[in-house]
Amino acid sequence: MKKGLIALSPLGVFIALYLVTSIVAADFYKVPITVAFMAASVYAVIISGGRPLHQRISTFSSGASTEQMMLMIWIFVLAGAFASSAKVMGSIDATVNLTLWLLPPQMLLAGLFLAACFVSLSIGTSVGTIVALTPIAAGVAEQTGASVAMLTAIVVGGSFFGDNLSFISDTTIAATQTQGCRLSDKFRVNLFMVAPAALIVFLAYVFMGTDVQAPTDIKAIEPLKVVPYIAVLVTAIFGMNVMAVLTIGIVLTGIIGLIGGSYDLYGWFGAMGSGIVGMGELIIITMMAGGLLALIRQQGGVDFIIRLMTRHVSSKRGAELSIAALVSIVNVCTANNTVAILTVGSIAKQIGDRFGLDNRKCASILDTFSCFSQGLLPYGAQILMAAGLAALNPITIIPYLYYPLVLGVIALLAILLRYPRRYS
């Protein structure tokens, strides 16, 4: 018990230094999140005793530079270059003007949520959806006077709809493979949880949208400048790799910007460079979080949580609750919902077999609760990406993340009320 708590203590240091001090100071910008991660990382290296210092540092470095981490960082670099060059070229303003022209004011919030749901369901990635829609959401917020944090949160929430439900989502694939069921079967069961959550949040946004003030001076529509975002959305929907999608977007902003005189060649390079530099903090946070969590995992922190949560399981309802708690807690520790599913998937399968659970329901619980917990993590890749693109502190987005919260509540009720009955 003591060893497990010590292994998890770096997370406590991070939370205390960043969250608690920020609350005490009533200012979430008072303590930079990079400093909090640095302090927690140094502490994690110090307490990882029993091995030479160079080995502990090597573990941290390996966690910070895994293939998955480096892929995410390259996506951040390309996303920064695309977002900045598109903004300087005028793509964001043009897309916002087109959006305001097409949608009535009361449907802006609900329409943005539907767009995020549709795109994420089509491309199967929350990060890709956030990259494509967050700049548009921020632009709409500035034009309408709505909260930038709220509109950014709408995109983040909708992005988890597809992350949870899409046939090509890595979380869906991981959940079905570990539980031994078909994608289509898991989709049907998952829909019973996801559809009510999405409907509730959609109706809430329709109601909230009645207070959105229509802008009085919608500027002229410039269709050519909207092309980069349309290209990004269409290529992503057709399943193209997100890095290829962003590269196409960058090239299009250059071609259109140069032809239209928005900037010259050096201006385009400068815009891309500014965007890449603007992602610096996000990249540092991502690497330090990966290293910190690698040390926690190496010290047995994740295994400790798993053992603790499976000691007193004695019923089907309890078994499902333990699976939900396990994947949620491990996700908090790993900040990656796919990794969390893969980490506890075999244990969930053993629990399910022992208590006669439906493997389709188990897969749905794994996927849904991993998305629920990931969708509320201020240090998760999705919220960090959205915050970086919208120039916000990640914490400011959290209070507006209605969809992940409602999804978690409905998924919990599905366990407690044995819903859907056919799969329980």
N, C-alpha and C positions, 0 to 999 in steps of 0.2 A: 504493500500500500504506500509506504513512505517513498520507496524508489520511484513508483509511478507518479506520485504527486510532484516529486522533484523534477522528473522528466518533463512534466507539463508546465512547470513554473515559469519558463520563458514567456509563455502566452500571458501569464498573469502579470509579468513585468511589463509587457507591451500594453496590456489593457490598462494597468494602473498608471503608467507614465503618460499614455496618450489620452485615453478616454476619461479617466478620473480627473486628471489635472485640467483637462479642457473643460469639463463640467464645473469644476471649482472656479476656474477663471472665467466661466461663461463665454468662452471664445475658443472655437475649435481650430483657429489659426494660430493660437498662442504657442502650442508645441507642434513643430513640424512632424508629420508622420514619418519622415525619413529618419529623424533623430530618435523617435520611439523605437523604430525597427532596429536601428543601429545599436541602441542600448540593450534591447532584448537579445540581439544576436551576440553581442560581446558576452553578455551574461550566460547565454546558452553554451558558448565555447568554454567559458570558465568552469561551469558545473559539470561538463561532460568529462568527468574524471576517469582515471584508470587507463588512459592512453596518452601518448606523447602529444604535445601541443600541435605539432605539424599534422598529425593524423586527424585531430579534431577540426583543424582549419581545412584540411582536405575534404572532410565530410561536408562541411558547410559549403565549400566551393563547388563540390559535385552536385549538391542540391540546388545551388544557384544557377548551375549551367547545364541542367539536363536537356535532352533533345527537345522536350516539350516546352521548357522554359525559354530556350533560345528561339524556338519557332514563334512563341508568343511575343518575344522582344522584336523579332523581325516584322511581325504584324504591326506592332506599335510604331516602329520606324516608318513603315509604308503608310500607315494610317495618318500619322502626323504630317508626312509630306503631302498626301492627298488632300487632307482637310485644309491645310494652310494654303496650298496652291489653288484649290477650289474657291476658298474664301477671297483671296486676293483677286482672282479672275472674275469673281462676281457670281459664281454658281449658287452659293447659298442664298444670296439675296434674290436671285432669279427664281429659284425653287420655292422659296418662301412666298414670293409674290404670286406664283402660280397656285400654290396651295391655298392661300387666302382667297384667291379668285374663284377656285373650284368649290371649296367647302363653305357652307354657312357657318358663322361664328360659333353657334351652339354645338356644332358637330366637330370642331377642331380637335378637342381632347379625345373624343371617342374615335374619330377618324384616324388620329395618330396611333392610338392603341391598336385598332384593327390592322393598320398597315404593318406595325411591328409584329403582330401575331401572324399575319399572312407571310411576311418575308421570312421570319424565323422558322415557320412550319415548312416553307419551301426549301430553304437552304440548310436547315438543321443545325445552325450555329448561332448562339446568342451574341458572340463577339462580332461576327460579320454583320448582323442586324444592327448592332449598336454603332458600328463604324459607319454604316450607310445612313442611318436616320438621325443620330444625335445632333450633327451640325444643323440639320433642317429643323429639329425641335427647338434648338437654341435660337435659331433665327426667327421662328414663329413667335417664341416667347418675347423676344425683343420688339417685334412688330405689334404685338397685341397687348403688351404690358403684363402678360401672365408670368408666373414664376418660372425661371429657367430651370431650377432644381426640380420642380414638379413635372414639367414637360420632358425633361431628361429621364426622370423616374418612370414616366409612362412608356418610353421606349425600352428602358431596361426591363420593366415588368413584362411587356409584350414579347420581348426577346426570349424570355424563359418559357413562354407558351410553346414555341416550336422546339426549344431545347429539350423540353420534357416529352413532347408528343411526336416529333418528326421521325419518319422511318429511317432517315439518314443521320440522325443525331448520334454522336458517340456515346451519350449517356443511355439512350434507348438500346443501342447495340450491346453495350456493356451489361446492362440490366438483364436483357433477354438471354444473352450468352451465359451469364453466371447462373441463371435460374432454369435454363433449359426449356425455354418456351419460344413460340414463334413471334415475330414482330407484329403481325396482324392481330394475334390474340391479346398481346400486351396493349396494343393500341385501343382495342375495344374496351378493355377493363379501365385503362387510364382515362379514357374519354368520360367515364362516369364521374371522375373526380375533377378533371380539368374543365369540362364544359360548364358546369355550374359556377365555378370560380370566374371564368372568363366572362360569362353572362352578367354576373353580379357587378364585376368591375366595369364592364362596358356601360351598363345602365347608370352606374355611379358617375362615370365620366360624362354621359349625356346630361345628367342632372347638373353636375358641376360646370359644364360648358355653357349653361345659360348665363353665367356671370362674366364670360369672356367678352371683352369689348371689341367690336369690329374696328379695325384701323380705318381711318377716314381718307388716307392718301395712299391707296395701293398703286404702286408705280407700274409702268408699262411692262408687259410680259416680254422676256427675252428668251425664246425657246431654245436657241442654240446653247446658251449657258447652262441650261438644265440637262443637256445631253450627258455630261459626265456622271451625274447621279443616276440617271435612267440606265446608263450602261452598267454602272456598278450593281444596281438592283437586278437588272435582267440577267447579267452573267452569273451573279450569285444565286439567283433563283434556279438557273439551269445547272447548278451544281459545280461550277468552276471553283478551283482552289482559291481561297480568300486572298492569298498573296498575288495570284495572277489577276484577280478581280481588281485589287488596289493598284497594281501596276498599270492596268488598262486605264483606270480612272486618272492616274497621274499623267500618262501620255496624252489623254484627251484634254485635260486641263491645259497642258502645254500647247497643244495644237490650236485649240480654240482661243486661248488667251493670246497667243502670238498673232493669229490671224485677225482677231478683233482689236488688237492694240491694247489689251489690258495690261500687258507687260512685255518687255523685250526678253531675250534669252537669259540675260543675267538676272533680270527681275524674277523670272520663273525659278531659276536656281536658288535665288535668295529666299523666295517664298517657301520652297521645299526645305531649305536648310533651317529656316525659322521653325517650321513645323516639327522637324526632327528634334531640334534642340528643346522645343517645348515639351517633348515626351520624355525628357531626361529624368525627371523625378519619378515618373511612372515606371520607367525601366529599372531604376535603382530600387524602388520599392518591391518590384516583382522579383528581382534577384535576391534581395535580402530575405524576403518572405520564403522563397524556395530554400535557401540555405538554413534559415531558422527551423523550418518544418522538417528538414532532413535530419538535423540534430535531434529534434524531439522524437522522430520516428526511430532513429538509431539507438536512442536511450531507452526505448520501450514504452514511450508515452502512448502511442496509438494502441499497442497490444494491451496495455493496462486498461484503457477505456473499454476495449472489447470484452476483456475478461470480467470487468466490473458489471457491465450491462447485461451479461448473459447468465449471471449466477442464480437468479430467482425466477426464471421463466417457468410457468406452470399451466398455462392455458393458451388457446388459440389467439384470443385477444391480446394476452400478454406477449405471446411470441411475435405478433405483428407489431406491437408497440416497441418491443425490444429491437426489431429490425429497423423501424423508423428512427428510434433514438440513436442506434449505432451509426447509421449512415449520416445522420445529421451532425453528431458529435465529431466523427472522423472528418467530415467535410469542413467543419470549423477549424480543425487542426491542419488540414491539408490545403484548404482554400481552392479545391479543385473537385467538382462534383463527379467527374469521370473517375478520377483516382479514388475517391471515397467509395464509389460503387465497386470498383475492382478490389479495393482493400477488404470490404466486408461481404462481398458477394458470395464467397464460398461458405462463410459462416452463416449467412442468411439462408443459403440453400440447406445447410445442415439443420438449422432451426425449423425451417419449413417442412422438411421431410419428417423430422421427429414429431411435430405436432399436426401433421396432415394438412398443411396449408396449401392453397392453390398456388402453383408456381407463377401463374399469370398475375395474381394479386400481389405476390411477393415482388415480382419485377416492377410492378406499378408503384408499390410503396418505396422501393429503393430509388427509383427515378424521381418520383414526385418529391420526396423529402430531401433528396440531394439538391434538387432545383430550388426548393423552398429555402433551405439554409444558405445555399450559394447566393441566392437572390437578395439576401439581407446582409452579406458580409462587406463591410467597407473596405476590406483589403482583398476582396475577390477581384479577379481579372476583369469581369464585366463592369463592375461599378468603378473600378480604377480607370478603365478605358473611357467610360462615359464621362466621368469627372474630368479627365484630361482633355477630351474633345470639347466639353462645354466650359472649360476653365472654372471648375467648381472644386470645393473641398468634398471628398467622398462622403463625409458624414452628413452634409446638407441634403444629399439625395435620399438618405435612408427613411426619413419620416413620410415620404411620398410614395414609397414602394408598396402600393396597395395590393397588386396582383400576387406577388410571392406570399404575402401575409394571408390573404384570403385563401390561396391555394393550400397553404399549410393547415389552416383551420378546417377546411373541408376534408382534406386528407385525414386529419386526426379524427374528425367525426365519422368518416367512412370506416375507420378501424373500430371505434367505440360502438357504433350502431350496426356493425357487421354489414356494411354497404359496399358494393352491391351484393345483395343476398346470394345471388346465383354463384358468385365467386368467393363466398366467405364460408 
